């Protein structure tokens, strides 16, 4: 019987050494690499980037408000300090109006008229939970649409936060579209 180990080809897969590469292709060891300032919050935690975006937006709006107030004289018909609606029904109507501004990129109809919004729930603290679906799980905006809905709802005066629940049951079909959407698409 022969020894098979001596006849077998062996491929050397060890890592190359630094001397195998020209010096200009090697990474610079003393270069300061950019870091994400997490300040105690991991970017993987939900809402990190959204919160940073909204903080910047709030600072910008506060600066605009300060310059507007400085430039205006006191008038009797000045706008009230808060645009927040007094009832949940008004707030819900404002949220629906905001949702009607978001359009499906493949279908020229807004997501509310398409029937993609299954529910808008407002709790006593005026936090909003939007339950929605997409036309298909393979929709090209499956990752971005819930974030867009959350951003849009958070811009409605009186909303103290928004959670978007993306559900697949019941599955969306054309029967969930409003008559206006069907007319727009030539289905009536």
C-alpha positions in Angstrom: 0.0 0.0 0.0 1.3 3.4 -0.9 1.3 6.6 1.2 -1.3 9.0 -0.3 -0.1 11.9 1.7 3.2 12.2 -0.3 1.4 12.3 -3.7 -1.2 14.9 -2.8 -0.7 18.5 -4.0 -1.0 21.1 -1.2 -1.9 24.7 -1.9 -0.2 27.2 0.3 -3.0 29.6 1.5 -1.1 31.5 4.1 -1.6 35.3 4.3 0.9 37.3 2.2 3.5 39.3 4.1 3.9 43.1 3.8 7.0 42.6 1.7 4.9 41.1 -1.1 3.3 44.5 -1.7 4.8 47.8 -2.8 5.0 50.4 0.1 2.6 52.8 -1.6 -0.1 50.1 -1.6 0.2 49.4 2.1 -2.2 51.2 4.5 -0.9 54.2 6.4 -0.6 53.2 10.1 -0.5 56.7 11.5 -3.6 58.1 9.7 -6.5 59.1 11.9 -9.6 57.2 10.7 -13.0 58.9 10.9 -15.2 57.6 13.6 -18.9 57.9 14.2 -19.7 59.8 17.4 -22.1 57.5 19.1 -22.2 59.4 22.3 -23.5 56.3 24.1 -26.0 55.2 21.4 -25.1 52.5 18.9 -25.9 53.3 15.2 -27.5 49.9 15.0 -30.0 50.8 17.6 -33.3 51.9 16.1 -33.8 55.5 15.1 -30.2 56.7 15.6 -29.8 58.3 12.2 -33.4 59.5 12.1 -33.0 61.1 15.6 -29.8 62.9 14.4 -31.6 64.1 11.3 -34.6 65.4 13.3 -32.3 67.1 15.9 -30.7 69.0 13.1 -34.1 69.9 11.7 -35.3 71.1 15.0 -32.3 73.3 15.5 -32.7 74.8 12.0 -36.4 75.5 12.7 -35.7 77.1 16.0 -33.2 79.4 14.4 -35.7 80.3 11.7 -38.4 81.0 14.3 -36.0 83.2 16.3 -35.1 85.3 13.2 -38.8 85.5 12.2 -39.9 86.7 15.6 -37.1 89.3 15.7 -38.1 90.7 12.3 -41.9 90.9 12.9 -43.8 93.5 14.9 -46.4 92.4 17.3 -49.7 92.1 15.4 -53.2 91.3 16.7 -53.7 88.6 14.1 -50.4 86.8 14.8 -50.3 83.0 14.5 -50.8 81.1 17.7 -47.8 79.5 19.4 -49.0 76.0 18.7 -50.5 74.6 15.5 -51.5 71.4 17.3 -55.1 70.5 16.7 -57.4 70.3 19.7 -59.0 66.9 19.0 -57.7 63.5 17.9 -60.1 63.5 15.0 -58.5 66.7 13.7 -55.0 65.3 14.3 -55.9 62.1 12.4 -57.3 64.1 9.5 -54.0 66.1 9.3 -52.0 62.8 9.4 -54.1 61.4 6.6 -53.5 64.5 4.6 -49.8 64.2 5.1 -49.9 60.5 4.1 -51.7 61.5 0.9 -48.6 63.4 -0.1 -46.5 60.2 -0.3 -46.7 58.5 -3.7 -45.8 55.0 -4.7 -42.9 55.4 -7.1 -44.2 52.8 -9.6 -47.9 53.8 -9.5 -48.9 57.4 -9.8 -51.3 57.3 -6.8 -50.6 58.2 -3.2 -50.2 55.4 -0.7 -53.4 56.3 1.2 -55.6 56.0 -1.8 -53.8 52.8 -2.9 -55.0 51.3 0.4 -51.5 50.7 1.8 -52.4 52.3 5.1 -54.3 49.9 7.2 -54.6 52.0 10.3 -53.6 55.3 12.1 -53.9 54.9 15.9 -53.3 57.9 18.2 -52.8 57.3 21.9 -53.4 59.8 24.7 -49.9 61.2 24.6 -50.4 61.8 20.8 -47.9 59.2 19.8 -49.0 57.7 16.4 -48.8 54.1 15.2 -49.3 53.7 11.5 -50.0 50.2 10.3 -49.2 49.7 6.7 -48.3 47.3 4.0 -46.8 47.4 0.5 -48.1 46.2 -2.8 -45.6 43.3 -2.6 -42.8 42.2 -0.2 -40.4 42.5 -3.2 -41.4 46.2 -3.6 -38.3 48.3 -4.4 -39.2 50.8 -1.7 -39.7 48.1 1.0 -36.8 49.5 3.0 -37.4 53.2 2.5 -41.2 53.6 2.5 -41.8 53.0 6.2 -39.1 55.6 7.1 -40.6 58.1 4.7 -44.0 57.5 6.3 -42.5 58.0 9.8 -40.7 61.2 8.7 -43.9 62.6 7.1 -46.1 61.8 10.1 -43.6 63.4 12.5 -43.9 66.7 10.7 -47.6 67.0 11.5 -48.1 69.6 14.3 -49.3 67.9 17.5 -47.6 64.5 16.8 -45.3 63.4 19.7 -43.7 60.6 17.8 -44.5 57.9 15.3 -44.1 54.2 15.0 -44.6 52.4 11.7 -45.6 48.8 11.6 -45.1 47.1 8.3 -47.4 44.1 8.0 -48.0 41.5 5.3 -51.3 40.1 6.6 -53.8 40.8 5.2 -52.0 40.9 1.9 -52.7 44.0 -0.3 -54.8 43.5 -3.4 -56.5 45.9 -5.8 -59.8 45.7 -3.8 -58.2 47.9 -1.1 -57.8 50.9 -3.5 -60.3 53.8 -3.3 -62.5 54.7 -6.2 -60.4 57.7 -6.8 -57.3 55.6 -7.2 -59.1 53.2 -9.6 -60.3 56.1 -11.7 -56.7 57.5 -11.8 -55.4 54.2 -13.0 -58.2 53.7 -15.5 -59.7 50.7 -13.7 -63.2 52.0 -13.4 
